[in-house]
């Protein structure tokens, strides 16, 4: 089931990873695009070409809303049937046609939730935010830089959407401030101190409060922006999951109970694909789906529910102890333990499947190193021949 995804600023958006880090293992980008950062339109063309190459369109039900997914009690079955275990229930899925109306119900042996995690904006809780007298929007809704010509702009957040919008926007604004969380993963604060950011761009701490037109930051500094753009990420949201699914999402950021950030620890026929926050959005499914299939066909045994939940909690508390926040529960961008390659290696080792992510992870690590050096020039690096990270 795939029902939602994010929008992009439509005219200027260029990918923040080179093509070989994004492509599916069995369908490379055209050779003339290898190692390049490309406009979003070419990514769309690539996905359409993938669907046509593998004749997938006939399997996709467009304009169809997944209204509900409900766990159902299976009928008595014969010995050896895959559904004799209470850990492997079936699922009643109800869909609604968006054109012409009408609904449909069907029972499935398993549900893989592939609805993405970049569609429901997350806003931090800042005292007085509702009193702000200027314009507020989420990066999800940002489109054209000309709308902000001559404006004082505050970007909240310091990761991909923040630096992409900054690069697109700074030449139009009179002043642009990037307000950083305490965990400055990309080192944008240091890049500002080194004079690597544009002349009208600077960084500061995160807002402590907003009062009318004035934003006060945690270090006591104040700023009067015309526009605040929240580059603060997204929430996980699964409104179609019935209460019988026993899935909770804490503060929009932590899905429970997911073993390996993917498998419901109680109901093994409910799985979540590509919910891990790491820069492998397309090809991560090539790692997770073979893992899922081994569970569904019975060739891979899972630990007990208690053992899986113990591992889930241990990972979460280790993250908090390392300085991560609850919102980072499914995030793999924190070296040395929580890197994209770390998650891939863990899945490969546990499931006994082929690791087709090694070269991609090397490319992503190289890109991460270059972004941390200089966010303004990282796209100039030769990613067809990446050097070992220093």
N, C-alpha and C positions, 0 to 999 in steps of 0.2 A: 504494500500500500504506500503510495506516494501522493501526497495531497498539497504540499505547500513548499515554497522556497522563497528566497529573497529577491528583491529587485536591485538594480544597480543604477548609478547615475548614467543616463542613457547615451550620452554623446562621447564622453571623454574617457570612460573607464578602460584601463589597461590592466591585465592580470598582474598580480604581484608574485607569481611563480612562473618560471619558464615552462614551456610546453611538456618537456619530458617528465616533469614532476607531476603533471596533471593527467597525462594520457592513461587510458586503459592498457593493461599489459598486452592484450591481443589485438590492439587497434591503434597504432602510432599515429601521431599527427603527420601531415604531409611533410616531406623532407625539407622543403623551403621554410618551414616554420620551426624546425628543430632548434632548441636553445633560445627561442625568442619569447618575449613578453608580448602578448597579442591583444587586440581589442576584443571586447565581449562578444561582438557579432561573430567573430571567427570561432569562439568557443561554442556558441549556439550552432554554427554550421557543423562543427565537429560532432556534437551530440546527435544532431539530426542524421549525419552521415553514418554514425555508429548504429543508430536505430535501423536505418535502411540496410546497411551491410548485413546485419544479423536478422533482418526481417522481423523486427520487434513490434512494429506499429500495430499489428493485428492482435497483439496481446495487451495493448494499453487501452483502457477505457477512459477517454478524455471527457471533460465536462460531467464528471461523476463525483459526487460528494460522498465520502465515507461518513455516514451518520452515526454509526455505533458499532462497536465490537464487544461482544458479550461472551463470557465463558459459559459453556454449557456442560451438563453432566452427560457423559456418554452412556449409551445402553450397554448392558452386559455383553462381553465379547469372549471369544474363544481364546484359549491359552496361546500365547505367542503373538497375539495381535499387538500392534504398536500402542494402542490406546487402552491397554489393560491397566496401566499405571495412572494413579490420580495426578501424577506430575506431567501427564501428557494429555490434557483435555482438548476437546474440540472447541471451535469458535463460531458463533453466529454473527455474521457480518451483514449489516443493513446499509445499503447505498441508495442515494437519491439522484436522479437525473436532473442536472441543472437546466437543461433545455427540454421543455415539454413535460417536465414533472414526472411523477411516478417513482416508486421505490421498489427495491428488490432485496430479498433475503436469501443467504446461502450459507451452508455450513462448510467450514474448512478444517482440515486436520492441523494446520499451523498458520500463524500470522507473523509475517515479518513487517515491522513498522519501519518504513523508509521515508518518512514525511519531512525529514530535514530538521535543522535547528536554527535556521536563519530567517525567520519570518515574523516572530512576535517580539517586538522591541522591549528591551529591558531598560528601565529608568532607575537610577539610584535614588535613595530616599534622602533628599537634601532639604533641611528645614527652610521654609519660606519659598520653596520653588514655585508654588502657585501664585506668589505675589509678583513674579518677574514681569516687568512692564514691556519688555522687548519681545522678540520672536524666539520661540523654542521649537526645535524639531529633532527627530532622531536621524542618524545617518541613513537609516532605511529609506527616508523620504527626501534625502538630498539628491538634486538633479543637476542644476546648472550654476556655475560660479558667477555669472553676470548678475544674478539676483542680489549678490552681496557686495557689489562694487562700492568702494568707499566706506564700508561698514567695519565696525570693530567686532570681531568674531571670537568667541570662546569655544574651543573644542574640548569636550570632556572625555578623557580616555587616551591611552597611549599605544594602541596596537594598530592592526591593519587598516581599519576604516579611518582612524584618525590621521595616519600619515598619508593615506591615499587622498583624502579630502584636503588636507593641508597642501599637498603638492598641486592639486587641481585649483585651489582657491587663493593661495597667498598673494598672487600677482594682482588680484582684484580688490583685496581688502586694504584698509588703511592700517590695521593692526590685527594680528592673529596670535592668540595665546592657546597653548596646549596645556590643559590641566591634567596632571598625571596622578594615577594611583600611587600608593606607597611602594607597590611592586612595579618598578619601571623596567619591564622585561626587555625592551629594545634599547634601553639606555638613551632615550631621547633627551633626557636632562643633561647627560654628559655631552651629547652631540651639540646641544645649544651652548654649553659652556666653552666648547672648542671652536665655536663660530661656524659650525657646519650647516646651520639652518639659515633660511633666507633672512634678509635684514629686518623685515617687519614681523618675524616670528620669534616667539620666546616660549619658554616653559615655566610652569609654576606648580604649586601643590594643588590638591583637590579641594573643591569648595567645602566650606564649613557651614555656610548659610547664605541665603539670598534674601535681600530686603528691597523690594521694588526694583530699581535699576542697578543696585549695587550687589556684587558678588564678593563675599569675604572668604578667603582661602585659609587653610589650616595654619599657614605660617603668618597670618595677620594681614597679608597684602589684600588690597581691594582692587576691583576692576569694574568698569561700567560698560559692559558689552551691549551692542545693538542686537546681537544674535547669539544664542547658545545652541550648539549642535552636540547632541548626546551620542558619542561614539562609544557606547557602553555595552555593546553586545546584545544578545538575544536571550529569550527564555525558551526552555523546552515546554511544549504545549501539546497535549494529546486529548482534546475535548471529546474525541470519538470513543475513547476507552471507557467502557462501563465500569461501575464500581466493582463488579465481579472479577475484573482483571487484577485487582489488588496492586495497582501501580500508583505511587505517589511521586510528586515533583515538589521538592522542598525549595521554597523561595524562587521557583522557576529555574533552578540551576542544578538540582541533584535528583536524578531519576533513581528510584528504589523499587525493588531490590534487583540490581543488575550485576550478574557475575561477568567478569571481564568486560564490564561496561556494555553488555550486549544481551545476555540471556537472563530471563526471569528465573530467579533461583528456586521458585516454587513450581511455576508452570513452564516447563521447558519448551513448549510449543509456541510460546510468545517471545519473540526476539526483536531487538532494536538494532537496525543496521545504520551505520554511519552517524551515530550520535556522539562519538568521541570527538572532542575539539582538537584536531590536529590538521595540518595542511595536506591532507590526502583525500579530499572529499570524494573524488570520482573513484579512484582505484582502491580505496579502503574496502569497498564492498567485495573486491576480488580476494581479500584476505578473510573477511568475515563470513561470506556466504558459504565457501567450502567448509568452514568450521560449523556453521549452522546445519549443513546437509549431513555431516557426520553424526550430529546429535539426532537428527530426525530419522536417519536410516538405522540408528542403533549401533553404529560401528565405533562410537566414542561414548564412553560412560562418564557421567558427571559426578563430582563429589556429592555428598549429602547436602541437603538444604542448609543445615547448620554450618557445615564446613564452608560452603560458598558464602554465606552471610558473614562468617568470621573473617574471610579474606576481604570481602567488600568493606567491612568496617575498619580493618587494619589499614588498608590502602587510604581510606578517607582520613583517618586520624594521623597517619604518617604525613599526609599532605599538610594538614593543619599544623603539625609540629614543625614542619619545614618552613613555615611562613606563608603558605598558600591560604586563600580564603575559601569559605564554603562554595563560592561560585566557581571554583576551579576543580570541582569534584570529578569531572570527566575530561580534564585538560591535560594535554601532553606537549607542553612547550617550556618546561622548566628543567634545565640540566642540573645534575647529570642523570638523575633517576627517571624523570618523566619527560622523555623526548619521544618524537614520533617513532624512531627506531626501537625504543624500549617497548612500546605497546606492540608493535609488529613482532618483535622477537618473542614476547610473552605468548601471544596467540599461536605463533608457529610452533613453539616448544610444547605448549599444552595440547594443541589439536593434532600435532604431527602432520602438518600440511606444508606445501611448498612455500618458501619465502620469495615472492616476486616483488618485494618492496625495497630490497637492499640498495639498488642504484637510485631509486627515487628518494630514499631517505638521505643518501649521500648528497644528492642535489639540493634537497630541502635544507640540510644542515649547512651547506655552502651558502645558500641564499640567506639563511638566518644570520650567519656570521657577517655577511656583507651588509645586511640591513642594520645590524648593530654597530657597524663601523660608520656608515653614512647612508641615511635613509634617502638622501637626494640622488645618490649615484649607484645604488646597488644593482639597478637594471643594466648597467654598463659592463658588468663582470661577465667573463666567458664561462657560461655554465655548461658548455659542451665539453670543457676540459677542466672541471673544478679541481682546485688544489686542496690538499688536506687542510682541515680547519686548524688554525693556530691556537 
